[in-house]
Amino acid sequence: MIAIIDYGAGNLRSVVNAVSKLGYQPEVTSSPSDLLNAQAVILPGVGAAAATMENLKRLGLASPIQRFIAEGRPFLGVCIGLQILFTGTEEGGWHECLGIIPGRVRKLPSGLKIPHMGWNQVKQKVSHPIFDGIPDGANFYFVHSYYVEPDDESLVSGETEYGIPFCSAINKGNLIATQFHPEKSGEVGLKVYNNFIKIALGARVGSRQQN
């Protein structure tokens, strides 16, 4: 099962449509047990990281997400789904997040039009299966006012320029997350979802071979 986490944020339907267009049948869920039983999890979202964390905790989903990722299982975070993976966010003062990736979420520099909204290039910093079939410098769709700053720069797999160069994609094993919205990014965005699902299926096969 490919689980798409519903914690009360918008944009779920476009993610479901993108995955369904690829021929898969994702399950939208707010259930911790569904999450832990999934073979792959997608955490999309729009809005503020602090409110997202509050909703995840209220629904009992924060700890299962941490456990799922700690077990090395395939997880894709999108936009806020990237930001809440970090130690904390500066949005609205300091708020602790899931603490999976050491680092913080910072506001884009003053003087820029905020939010950063529209198409922008993603420079691939590493060769990773999530970018299979996607040219370096491809354009993806962004809507955000904050960006992530990981302590370990080796986790940055994609970088984008908007006033400053910022991390627009990370990967750590089977944990992948993007600041851009693949579901709003046309064919290259569909390739991101398809590549993630292929990674998830490969991880399942690899697990069976080890047993």
Rosetta blueprint (number, residue, H / E / L):
1 M L
2 I E
3 A E
4 I E
5 I E
6 D L
7 Y L
8 G L
9 A L
10 G L
11 N L
12 L H
13 R H
14 S H
15 V H
16 V H
17 N H
18 A H
19 V H
20 S H
21 K H
22 L L
23 G L
24 Y L
25 Q L
26 P L
27 E E
28 V E
29 T E
30 S L
31 S L
32 P H
33 S H
34 D H
35 L H
36 L H
37 N H
38 A L
39 Q L
40 A E
41 V E
42 I E
43 L E
44 P L
45 G L
46 V L
47 G L
48 A L
49 A H
50 A H
51 A H
52 T H
53 M H
54 E H
55 N H
56 L H
57 K H
58 R H
59 L L
60 G L
61 L L
62 A H
63 S H
64 P H
65 I H
66 Q H
67 R H
68 F H
69 I H
70 A H
71 E L
72 G L
73 R L
74 P L
75 F E
76 L E
77 G E
78 V E
79 C L
80 I H
81 G H
82 L H
83 Q H
84 I L
85 L L
86 F E
87 T E
88 G E
89 T E
90 E L
91 E L
92 G L
93 G L
94 W L
95 H E
96 E E
97 C L
98 L L
99 G L
100 I L
101 I E
102 P E
103 G E
104 R E
105 V E
106 R E
107 K E
108 L L
109 P L
110 S L
111 G L
112 L L
113 K L
114 I L
115 P L
116 H E
117 M E
118 G E
119 W E
120 N E
121 Q E
122 V L
123 K E
124 Q E
125 K L
126 V L
127 S L
128 H L
129 P H
130 I H
131 F H
132 D L
133 G L
134 I L
135 P L
136 D L
137 G L
138 A L
139 N E
140 F E
141 Y E
142 F E
143 V E
144 H E
145 S L
146 Y E
147 Y E
148 V E
149 E E
150 P E
151 D L
152 D L
153 E H
154 S H
155 L H
156 V E
157 S E
158 G E
159 E E
160 T E
161 E E
162 Y L
163 G L
164 I L
165 P E
166 F E
167 C E
168 S E
169 A E
170 I E
171 N E
172 K E
173 G L
174 N L
175 L E
176 I E
177 A E
178 T E
179 Q L
180 F L
181 H E
182 P H
183 E H
184 K H
185 S L
186 G H
187 E H
188 V H
189 G H
190 L H
191 K H
192 V H
193 Y H
194 N H
195 N H
196 F H
197 I H
198 K H
199 I H
200 A H
201 L H
202 G H
203 A H
204 R H
205 V H
206 G H
207 S H
208 R H
209 Q H
210 Q H
211 N L
